[in-house]
Amino acid sequence: MTNFNLGLRAPRKRSSLRTRWLVLILVSVTISGVYYSFDIPAALHQQLLGYMPPSNKFEIHFNLLYSLYSLPNVILPFFGGNIVDRIGAPICLIAFASLGFLGQLLFAIGTSAKSWGLMLFGRFVYGLGGESICVAQSALLSRWFEGGELALSFGVALSVSRLGSVFNNMISPALANSSSTPSALWVGFGVNAVTVLLALAIAYIDKKASAKCKEDNQTTEILTQALLDREEIEEGPLQVDSKDISFSDDDTVSTGVPHLSDVKRFGSMFWLLSLSCLVVYGCVLPFNNVASGLLLERNYFTPPPADCHLTFPDQCTSGSLMVDGKTNPSFDTDGNVCPADKSTTAPVLPTSLNITTTESSWKKTHYVFESVTATDVDCGDKFWSDACTKDYCDAQKRATEKAGRIMSIPYFISAGLSPLLGFVVDNIGNRAIIASIAPLMLTAVHIQLATRSSSPVLPLIGQGIAYSLFASVLWPSVPLVVEKKLTGTAFGVITVVQNIGLVLLPLIIAAVYNHDGNRYIPNVEYVFITCAVFGLIVGVLINVLDCRTGNRLNNPSGEPDDDDNSEPVSQIVTMDDGCFIS
């Protein structure tokens, strides 16, 4: 019998198409828009404090903007992942982007109307799509990239998407200070409109790619059958049956539809990864929510010394109401001008005011305060910003914009490092080890922020590196520890676990802040330290389990060691997504 070589090529898959790089760019920019609007409240903490009606519940309302965003995602991403597994990521991408568009619209309207109720409802609606769209993104990239490119694609996506947070932290405070607080929210609304258009483009490209792969595979199957028939005529029956040659995207994975009960099939490693996700992200994302206020309190707009008083305590400090060159300087008890460092310390406010006016550009006609506090000062009101406390509002604007730039450092570091780290992880492995190093670094970062008053730049660089390391190993590890057909569901479940923390931690932070007399330092930082230490403990457990089960996570290939002493890990397969949406 002739030794016949059919010269068959592998089935055509999305991962073989050059279009995958365009899809990666579009998906990354889409998620970047989602992150831009998600982080707007964090960048505008001080502006919202001055813009919204004075209330001792501001911090609770503010943190609820994030808790209510995360609340639907305690359940929804599981269904979102299940839906992705059923009907495909591109359609889900459009639906979830549209929900984000609607939520940001409601949030912008609520802010313009100074309605906490509508603002909170808008954030809830935004959350209906905001996290599930990340599940769709993860599943989509898992279908378009495989093998050595998988972690790289996740790294690039995280890098580009996190630039949305960086741009927001720089743009939104400047917009709010130069125009108005609501204007920054309406720009976010425009960004979300673009994400919907990009999602539509991605769905179109994916549909075209599916058709191309199907056509190529059908053509190859026809040619193979013809070759088999010809060889059988010329050489006699071959020991090959065309039915044994598959041109589907996967021959080993069941095509059954996953059900909610499939979570029972996830092993211990998956749940450890989920717990690690909860606590490690718990000291990164909630920190960013309050980073602007925390940095202002700690470094850039610190309260003036208690013994620093105005010459005329019941009069304005600077602005158009100060006529004939009149000034109102502040001095300490020793007669020295204070505060000494005006670049990082807030100017002294009047202790009381009693001003009545008919000025139409001011928001009120009566400004009567027996005891003026920082929450009374609305720098969006020309009375404060131009007429009475111009020095205070000018200093606040400079400080909020600087805090916005500084709080961008972790995400900026992440944007730069993630693609490189994705490539490194693909080649060196050590995923479980890195999942332990990251929370160790975060512990050191938050101890320094809690106990020292030095510049926050170095700690935030450390946070950015730790965040990049953790994200680069966590998400690519998920496909290594679950069955391939349950990948979408697994991403959904781990996002659910993550959001349990993102619902509870902002509420805990608000409670600690209010209990400590409206201060972040040090006790709010101790909350983050606790999360980081717990993350370190979980990371150690992940390494122990990985060692016992063949070092799948620490091996570059994601395959277990060929070691008879290692314990088997049930229901774990590597990613091998093909060309068709399941």
C-alpha positions as CSV (number, residue, x, y, z in Angstrom):
1,M,0.0,0.0,0.0
2,T,1.3,3.5,-0.9
3,N,2.4,5.6,2.0
4,F,0.0,8.5,1.1
5,N,0.4,11.9,2.7
6,L,-2.8,14.0,2.3
7,G,-1.0,17.2,3.2
8,L,-4.0,18.3,5.2
9,R,-3.9,21.7,6.8
10,A,-5.3,22.5,10.2
11,P,-8.9,23.8,10.4
12,R,-9.2,27.5,9.7
13,K,-9.7,29.4,12.9
14,R,-10.1,33.0,13.9
15,S,-6.7,32.8,15.5
16,S,-5.2,32.3,12.1
17,L,-6.7,35.5,10.6
18,R,-4.7,38.7,10.5
19,T,-8.0,40.4,11.3
20,R,-7.5,39.3,14.9
21,W,-5.2,42.3,15.5
22,L,-7.9,44.8,14.3
23,V,-10.4,43.0,16.6
24,L,-8.0,43.3,19.5
25,I,-7.6,47.1,18.9
26,L,-11.4,47.7,18.6
27,V,-12.2,45.6,21.7
28,S,-9.6,47.4,23.7
29,V,-10.8,50.8,22.7
30,T,-14.4,49.8,23.4
31,I,-13.5,48.7,27.0
32,S,-11.4,51.9,27.3
33,G,-14.6,53.9,26.8
34,V,-16.3,51.9,29.5
35,Y,-13.5,52.5,32.0
36,Y,-13.5,56.2,31.1
37,S,-17.0,56.7,32.3
38,F,-16.7,54.2,35.2
39,D,-14.0,56.3,36.8
40,I,-15.5,59.7,36.3
41,P,-16.9,60.0,39.9
42,A,-13.5,59.0,41.3
43,A,-11.8,61.9,39.4
44,L,-14.5,64.4,40.4
45,H,-14.7,63.5,44.1
46,Q,-13.9,67.1,45.3
47,Q,-15.9,68.7,42.6
48,L,-19.0,66.6,43.4
49,L,-18.5,67.4,47.1
50,G,-18.8,71.1,46.3
51,Y,-21.4,70.8,43.6
52,M,-24.0,68.6,45.4
53,P,-26.1,70.0,48.2
54,P,-24.2,70.0,51.5
55,S,-24.8,66.8,53.5
56,N,-23.0,64.7,56.1
57,K,-24.0,61.7,54.0
58,F,-21.9,62.7,51.0
59,E,-19.3,60.0,51.4
60,I,-22.0,57.3,51.7
61,H,-23.8,58.6,48.6
62,F,-20.5,58.9,46.7
63,N,-19.4,55.3,47.5
64,L,-22.9,54.1,46.7
65,L,-22.1,55.2,43.1
66,Y,-19.6,52.3,43.0
67,S,-21.5,49.9,45.2
68,L,-24.7,50.2,43.1
69,Y,-22.6,49.8,39.9
70,S,-21.3,46.6,41.2
71,L,-24.5,45.3,42.8
72,P,-26.1,43.8,39.7
73,N,-22.8,42.2,38.9
74,V,-23.0,40.0,41.9
75,I,-25.4,37.9,39.8
76,L,-25.5,39.3,36.3
77,P,-22.0,38.3,35.0
78,F,-22.8,34.7,35.7
79,F,-25.8,35.0,33.4
80,G,-23.7,37.2,31.1
81,G,-21.1,34.5,30.8
82,N,-23.8,31.9,30.2
83,I,-25.4,34.1,27.6
84,V,-21.9,34.6,25.9
85,D,-21.6,30.8,25.8
86,R,-25.0,30.5,24.3
87,I,-25.4,33.3,21.7
88,G,-21.8,34.6,21.2
89,A,-19.7,37.4,22.5
90,P,-20.2,40.0,19.6
91,I,-24.0,40.3,20.2
92,C,-23.5,40.5,23.9
93,L,-20.9,43.2,23.4
94,I,-23.5,45.4,21.6
95,A,-26.1,44.8,24.2
96,F,-23.9,45.5,27.2
97,A,-22.4,48.6,25.5
98,S,-25.9,49.9,24.9
99,L,-26.8,49.5,28.6
100,G,-23.7,51.5,29.5
101,F,-24.7,54.2,27.1
102,L,-28.2,54.4,28.8
103,G,-26.7,54.4,32.3
104,Q,-24.3,57.2,31.6
105,L,-27.1,59.3,30.1
106,L,-29.1,58.9,33.3
107,F,-26.1,59.7,35.5
108,A,-25.3,62.8,33.5
109,I,-29.0,64.0,33.7
110,G,-29.0,63.2,37.5
111,T,-25.8,65.2,38.1
112,S,-27.2,68.2,36.1
113,A,-30.3,68.0,38.3
114,K,-28.3,67.5,41.5
115,S,-30.4,64.4,42.2
116,W,-28.6,61.6,44.1
117,G,-31.5,59.3,43.3
118,L,-31.2,59.6,39.6
119,M,-27.4,59.5,39.7
120,L,-27.4,56.3,41.7
121,F,-30.0,54.7,39.4
122,G,-27.9,55.7,36.4
123,R,-24.9,54.0,37.9
124,F,-27.0,50.9,38.6
125,V,-28.0,50.8,34.9
126,Y,-24.4,51.4,33.9
127,G,-23.4,48.4,36.0
128,L,-25.9,46.2,34.2
129,G,-23.6,46.4,31.2
130,G,-20.3,47.6,32.5
131,E,-19.0,44.3,34.0
132,S,-20.7,41.9,31.7
133,I,-19.1,43.6,28.7
134,C,-15.8,42.6,30.2
135,V,-17.0,39.0,30.3
136,A,-17.9,39.3,26.6
137,Q,-14.5,40.9,25.9
138,S,-12.6,38.0,27.7
139,A,-14.6,35.3,25.9
140,L,-14.2,37.1,22.5
141,L,-10.4,37.4,22.9
142,S,-10.3,33.7,24.0
143,R,-11.9,32.8,20.6
144,W,-9.6,35.1,18.5
145,F,-6.3,34.3,20.2
146,E,-4.8,31.0,21.5
147,G,-1.6,29.5,22.5
148,G,1.3,31.9,23.0
149,E,-0.8,34.9,22.0
150,L,-3.5,34.5,24.6
151,A,-1.9,36.2,27.6
152,L,-0.4,38.8,25.2
153,S,-3.9,39.7,23.9
154,F,-5.2,40.0,27.4
155,G,-2.3,42.3,28.3
156,V,-2.8,44.5,25.3
157,A,-6.5,44.8,26.0
158,L,-5.9,45.7,29.7
159,S,-3.2,48.2,28.6
160,V,-5.4,50.1,26.1
161,S,-8.6,49.9,28.1
162,R,-6.9,51.3,31.3
163,L,-5.8,54.3,29.3
164,G,-9.5,55.2,29.5
165,S,-9.1,55.6,33.2
166,V,-5.9,57.6,32.7
167,F,-7.5,60.0,30.3
168,N,-10.5,60.4,32.5
169,N,-8.4,61.3,35.6
170,M,-6.7,64.0,33.6
171,I,-9.5,65.3,31.5
172,S,-12.6,65.2,33.8
173,P,-11.2,67.4,36.7
174,A,-9.9,70.0,34.1
175,L,-13.3,70.0,32.4
176,A,-15.2,70.4,35.7
177,N,-12.9,73.2,36.8
178,S,-13.0,75.1,33.5
179,S,-16.7,74.6,32.7
180,S,-18.9,72.8,35.2
181,T,-19.1,69.4,36.9
182,P,-22.0,68.2,34.7
183,S,-20.1,69.0,31.6
184,A,-17.5,66.3,32.5
185,L,-20.4,63.8,32.8
186,W,-21.8,64.7,29.4
187,V,-18.4,64.1,27.8
188,G,-18.5,60.6,29.3
189,F,-21.9,60.2,27.7
190,G,-20.3,61.0,24.3
191,V,-17.6,58.5,24.9
192,N,-20.2,55.8,25.6
193,A,-21.9,56.6,22.3
194,V,-18.7,55.8,20.6
195,T,-18.4,52.4,22.4
196,V,-21.7,51.3,21.0
197,L,-20.6,52.1,17.4
198,L,-17.3,50.2,18.0
199,A,-19.3,47.2,19.3
200,L,-21.4,47.2,16.1
201,A,-18.2,47.2,14.1
202,I,-16.7,44.3,16.0
203,A,-19.9,42.2,15.5
204,Y,-19.7,42.9,11.8
205,I,-16.0,41.8,11.5
206,D,-16.7,38.7,13.6
207,K,-19.6,37.6,11.4
208,K,-17.4,38.1,8.3
209,A,-14.6,36.0,9.8
210,S,-17.0,33.2,10.8
211,A,-18.3,33.0,7.2
212,K,-14.7,33.0,5.8
213,C,-13.5,30.2,8.2
214,K,-16.6,28.1,7.4
215,E,-16.1,28.5,3.7
216,D,-12.4,27.6,3.8
217,N,-13.0,24.6,6.0
218,Q,-15.8,23.3,3.7
219,T,-13.6,23.7,0.7
220,T,-10.8,21.8,2.4
221,E,-13.1,19.0,3.4
222,I,-14.4,18.6,-0.2
223,L,-10.8,18.5,-1.6
224,T,-9.8,16.0,1.0
225,Q,-12.7,13.7,0.2
226,A,-11.8,14.0,-3.5
227,L,-8.2,13.0,-2.7
228,L,-9.3,10.0,-0.7
229,D,-11.7,8.8,-3.4
230,R,-9.0,9.1,-6.1
231,E,-6.4,7.3,-4.0
232,E,-8.8,4.5,-3.3
233,I,-9.4,4.0,-7.0
234,E,-5.6,4.1,-7.9
235,E,-4.1,2.3,-4.9
236,G,-7.0,0.3,-3.3
237,P,-8.7,1.0,0.0
238,L,-6.9,3.3,2.3
239,Q,-6.8,2.9,6.1
240,V,-8.3,6.4,6.3
241,D,-11.9,7.4,6.6
242,S,-12.9,10.9,5.7
243,K,-15.3,10.8,8.6
244,D,-12.2,10.6,10.9
245,I,-10.9,13.9,9.6
246,S,-12.6,16.8,11.3
247,F,-12.7,20.4,10.1
248,S,-14.7,21.7,13.0
249,D,-13.0,24.1,15.4
250,D,-12.7,21.5,18.2
251,D,-12.9,17.8,18.1
252,T,-12.6,17.1,21.8
253,V,-15.0,19.5,23.5
254,S,-18.7,18.9,23.9
255,T,-21.0,21.3,22.2
256,G,-23.6,21.1,24.9
257,V,-25.0,24.3,26.3
258,P,-23.6,25.1,29.8
259,H,-26.1,25.5,32.6
260,L,-25.9,27.4,35.9
261,S,-25.3,24.1,37.7
262,D,-21.9,23.9,35.8
263,V,-20.3,26.0,38.6
264,K,-20.3,22.7,40.6
265,R,-17.7,21.4,38.1
266,F,-15.2,24.1,38.9
267,G,-12.3,22.9,41.0
268,S,-10.5,24.2,44.1
269,M,-8.0,26.1,42.0
270,F,-10.7,28.1,40.2
271,W,-12.2,29.1,43.6
272,L,-8.8,30.1,45.0
273,L,-8.2,32.3,41.9
274,S,-11.7,33.8,42.4
275,L,-11.0,34.6,46.1
276,S,-7.6,36.1,45.1
277,C,-9.4,38.2,42.6
278,L,-11.8,39.5,45.2
279,V,-9.2,40.6,47.8
280,V,-6.4,41.8,45.5
281,Y,-8.7,43.9,43.3
282,G,-10.3,45.0,46.5
283,C,-7.2,47.0,47.4
284,V,-6.8,48.4,43.9
285,L,-10.2,49.4,42.4
286,P,-11.9,50.7,45.6
287,F,-8.7,52.6,46.4
288,N,-8.9,54.4,43.0
289,N,-12.5,55.3,43.8
290,V,-11.4,57.5,46.7
291,A,-7.8,58.2,45.6
292,S,-8.6,61.8,44.7
293,G,-10.0,62.6,48.1
294,L,-7.4,60.6,49.9
295,L,-4.5,62.3,48.1
296,L,-6.0,65.7,48.7
297,E,-6.2,65.0,52.4
298,R,-2.8,63.4,52.6
299,N,-0.7,65.5,50.2
300,Y,-2.2,68.1,48.0
301,F,-4.9,70.0,49.9
302,T,-4.2,69.3,53.5
303,P,-6.2,71.3,56.2
304,P,-4.4,74.4,57.5
305,P,-2.9,74.2,61.0
306,A,-5.4,74.6,63.8
307,D,-3.6,77.8,65.1
308,C,-3.8,79.5,61.7
309,H,-6.4,82.2,61.7
310,L,-7.6,85.0,59.4
311,T,-7.0,88.6,60.4
312,F,-10.7,89.2,59.9
313,P,-12.3,85.8,60.5
314,D,-15.9,86.8,59.5
315,Q,-14.9,88.3,56.1
316,C,-14.0,87.0,52.7
317,T,-10.4,86.1,51.9
318,S,-10.0,87.2,48.2
319,G,-12.0,88.0,45.1
320,S,-14.2,90.8,43.8
321,L,-15.7,91.5,47.2
322,M,-12.2,92.6,48.5
323,V,-12.3,96.2,47.3
324,D,-9.7,99.0,47.5
325,G,-6.8,96.5,47.7
326,K,-8.1,95.1,51.0
327,T,-6.6,91.8,52.1
328,N,-7.3,89.3,54.8
329,P,-4.1,87.4,55.5
330,S,-3.8,84.5,57.9
331,F,-1.3,84.2,60.8
332,D,-0.4,81.7,63.4
333,T,-0.2,82.4,67.2
334,D,3.5,83.4,66.8
335,G,2.6,86.0,64.2
336,N,4.0,84.1,61.2
337,V,2.2,84.0,57.9
338,C,0.5,80.7,57.5
339,P,0.1,78.1,56.1
340,A,3.8,77.8,55.4
341,D,3.5,75.6,52.4
342,K,0.7,77.1,50.2
343,S,1.3,74.6,47.4
344,T,0.0,71.6,49.5
345,T,-2.1,73.2,52.2
346,A,-5.6,74.7,51.7
347,P,-6.0,78.4,52.4
348,V,-7.9,79.4,55.6
349,L,-11.6,79.9,55.2
350,P,-13.7,82.5,57.0
351,T,-15.2,81.3,60.2
352,S,-18.6,82.9,59.5
353,L,-20.3,84.9,56.7
354,N,-23.4,87.0,56.4
355,I,-23.8,88.4,52.9
356,T,-26.9,89.2,50.9
357,T,-26.8,90.1,47.2
358,T,-28.8,90.6,44.0
359,E,-25.9,89.4,41.8
360,S,-27.6,87.3,39.2
361,S,-24.5,85.2,38.4
362,W,-24.4,83.8,41.9
363,K,-26.4,80.8,42.8
364,K,-28.0,82.2,45.9
365,T,-29.1,85.6,47.3
366,H,-28.2,84.9,50.9
367,Y,-24.9,83.5,52.1
368,V,-25.3,83.2,55.8
369,F,-23.1,80.8,57.7
370,E,-22.4,80.7,61.4
371,S,-19.6,78.3,60.9
372,V,-18.1,77.9,57.4
373,T,-16.7,74.5,56.5
374,A,-15.1,73.1,53.4
375,T,-18.4,71.4,52.4
376,D,-20.1,74.7,52.3
377,V,-17.8,76.1,49.6
378,D,-19.1,75.4,46.1
379,C,-16.4,76.4,43.7
380,G,-18.9,76.0,40.9
381,D,-20.7,79.1,42.4
382,K,-19.1,82.4,41.3
383,F,-19.7,83.8,44.8
384,W,-17.1,81.5,46.2
385,S,-14.8,81.1,43.1
386,D,-14.7,84.7,42.0
387,A,-16.0,87.0,44.8
388,C,-15.3,85.7,48.3
389,T,-12.8,82.8,48.5
390,K,-11.1,82.9,45.1
391,D,-7.7,81.9,46.7
392,Y,-9.3,78.8,48.2
393,C,-11.1,77.7,44.9
394,D,-8.0,78.4,42.8
395,A,-5.9,76.3,45.1
396,Q,-8.5,73.5,45.1
397,K,-8.7,73.4,41.3
398,R,-4.9,73.1,41.1
399,A,-4.9,70.4,43.8
400,T,-7.7,68.3,42.2
401,E,-6.0,68.4,38.8
402,K,-2.7,67.4,40.3
403,A,-4.4,64.6,42.3
404,G,-6.0,63.4,39.1
405,R,-2.6,63.2,37.4
406,I,-1.0,61.4,40.4
407,M,-3.9,58.9,40.9
408,S,-3.4,58.0,37.2
409,I,0.0,56.5,37.9
410,P,-1.1,52.9,38.7
411,Y,-3.3,52.7,35.5
412,F,-0.6,54.4,33.4
413,I,2.0,51.9,34.7
414,S,-0.5,49.1,33.9
415,A,-1.1,50.4,30.4
416,G,2.6,50.3,29.7
417,L,3.5,47.1,31.4
418,S,0.6,44.8,30.6
419,P,1.5,43.9,27.0
420,L,5.1,43.2,28.0
421,L,4.1,41.2,31.1
422,G,1.6,39.2,28.9
423,F,4.4,38.2,26.6
424,V,6.7,37.4,29.6
425,V,4.0,35.2,31.3
426,D,3.4,33.4,28.0
427,N,7.1,32.5,27.9
428,I,8.1,32.0,31.6
429,G,4.9,31.0,33.3
430,N,5.2,31.4,37.1
431,R,1.5,32.5,37.2
432,A,0.9,31.3,40.7
433,I,4.2,32.8,42.0
434,I,3.4,36.2,40.5
435,A,-0.1,35.9,42.0
436,S,1.7,35.9,45.4
437,I,4.2,38.6,44.7
438,A,1.5,41.2,43.6
439,P,-0.3,41.3,47.0
440,L,3.0,41.3,48.9
441,M,3.9,44.5,47.0
442,L,0.4,46.0,47.6
443,T,0.8,45.3,51.3
444,A,4.0,47.4,51.3
445,V,2.4,50.1,49.2
446,H,-0.6,50.7,51.5
447,I,1.5,50.5,54.7
448,Q,3.6,53.4,53.4
449,L,0.5,55.4,52.4
450,A,-1.1,54.8,55.8
451,T,1.9,55.5,58.0
452,R,4.0,58.1,56.2
453,S,3.4,61.6,54.7
454,S,6.0,61.4,52.0
455,S,5.2,61.8,48.3
456,P,2.7,59.2,47.0
457,V,4.4,58.8,43.7
458,L,6.7,55.8,44.5
459,P,3.9,53.9,46.3
460,L,1.6,54.4,43.4
461,I,4.2,53.2,41.0
462,G,4.5,50.1,43.1
463,Q,0.7,49.7,43.0
464,G,0.7,50.0,39.2
465,I,3.4,47.3,38.9
466,A,1.6,45.0,41.3
467,Y,-1.7,45.6,39.6
468,S,-0.1,44.8,36.2
469,L,1.5,41.7,37.5
470,F,-1.7,40.4,39.0
471,A,-4.0,41.1,36.1
472,S,-1.5,39.6,33.6
473,V,-1.6,36.3,35.3
474,L,-5.1,36.1,36.8
475,W,-7.3,36.3,33.7
476,P,-5.2,34.1,31.4
477,S,-5.1,31.5,34.2
478,V,-8.9,31.0,34.2
479,P,-9.0,29.1,30.8
480,L,-6.3,26.8,32.2
481,V,-8.4,25.5,35.1
482,V,-11.9,25.0,33.6
483,E,-13.3,23.1,30.7
484,K,-13.1,25.0,27.5
485,K,-16.9,25.0,26.8
486,L,-17.4,26.7,30.2
487,T,-14.9,29.5,29.7
488,G,-17.5,32.2,29.3
489,T,-19.4,31.0,32.4
490,A,-16.1,30.8,34.4
491,F,-15.2,34.4,33.5
492,G,-18.7,35.4,34.5
493,V,-18.5,33.6,37.9
494,I,-15.1,35.1,38.8
495,T,-16.5,38.5,37.9
496,V,-19.4,37.9,40.2
497,V,-17.0,37.1,43.1
498,Q,-14.9,40.2,42.3
499,N,-18.0,42.3,42.4
500,I,-19.1,41.0,45.8
501,G,-16.0,42.8,47.1
502,L,-16.7,45.8,45.0
503,V,-20.1,46.2,46.5
504,L,-19.1,45.7,50.1
505,L,-15.7,47.5,50.3
506,P,-17.0,51.0,49.2
507,L,-19.6,50.8,51.9
508,I,-17.0,49.7,54.5
509,I,-14.7,52.5,53.4
510,A,-17.6,55.1,53.7
511,A,-18.4,53.8,57.2
512,V,-14.7,53.9,58.3
513,Y,-14.4,57.4,56.8
514,N,-17.4,58.8,58.7
515,H,-16.5,57.0,61.9
516,D,-13.0,58.7,61.8
517,G,-14.4,62.2,61.5
518,N,-14.4,62.4,57.7
519,R,-10.8,61.3,57.3
520,Y,-9.2,58.6,55.1
521,I,-5.8,58.4,56.8
522,P,-4.9,56.0,58.4
523,N,-7.9,53.7,59.0
524,V,-9.2,53.5,55.4
525,E,-5.7,52.5,54.4
526,Y,-5.8,49.8,57.0
527,V,-8.8,48.3,55.2
528,F,-6.7,48.0,52.0
529,I,-3.7,46.6,54.0
530,T,-6.0,43.8,55.3
531,C,-7.2,42.9,51.8
532,A,-3.6,42.8,50.5
533,V,-2.4,40.5,53.4
534,F,-5.3,38.2,52.8
535,G,-4.4,38.2,49.1
536,L,-0.9,37.1,50.0
537,I,-2.2,34.2,52.0
538,V,-4.5,33.1,49.2
539,G,-1.5,33.4,46.8
540,V,0.5,31.0,48.9
541,L,-2.4,28.5,48.9
542,I,-2.6,28.7,45.1
543,N,1.1,27.8,44.8
544,V,0.7,24.9,47.2
545,L,-2.3,23.5,45.2
546,D,-0.5,24.1,41.9
547,C,2.5,22.2,43.1
548,R,0.3,19.3,44.1
549,T,-1.5,19.2,40.7
550,G,1.4,19.4,38.3
551,N,2.4,23.1,38.2
552,R,-0.1,23.9,35.5
553,L,-0.1,27.6,36.4
554,N,3.6,27.9,36.9
555,N,4.5,26.1,33.6
556,P,4.9,28.4,30.6
557,S,2.8,26.0,28.4
558,G,-0.1,25.8,30.9
559,E,0.3,22.0,30.8
560,P,0.8,19.9,33.9
561,D,4.1,18.2,34.6
562,D,4.5,14.7,33.4
563,D,4.9,13.5,37.0
564,D,3.3,10.4,38.4
565,N,3.5,11.9,41.9
566,S,1.3,14.9,41.0
567,E,-2.4,14.7,41.8
568,P,-4.8,15.0,38.8
569,V,-6.9,18.1,38.3
570,S,-10.3,17.1,37.1
571,Q,-12.1,19.0,34.4
572,I,-9.2,21.2,33.2
573,V,-8.3,21.7,29.6
574,T,-6.3,24.3,27.7
575,M,-7.8,26.9,25.5
576,D,-8.3,25.9,21.8
577,D,-11.0,28.1,20.6
578,G,-11.9,27.8,17.0
579,C,-13.6,29.8,14.3
580,F,-17.2,29.4,15.2
581,I,-19.2,30.9,18.0
582,S,-20.7,28.2,20.2
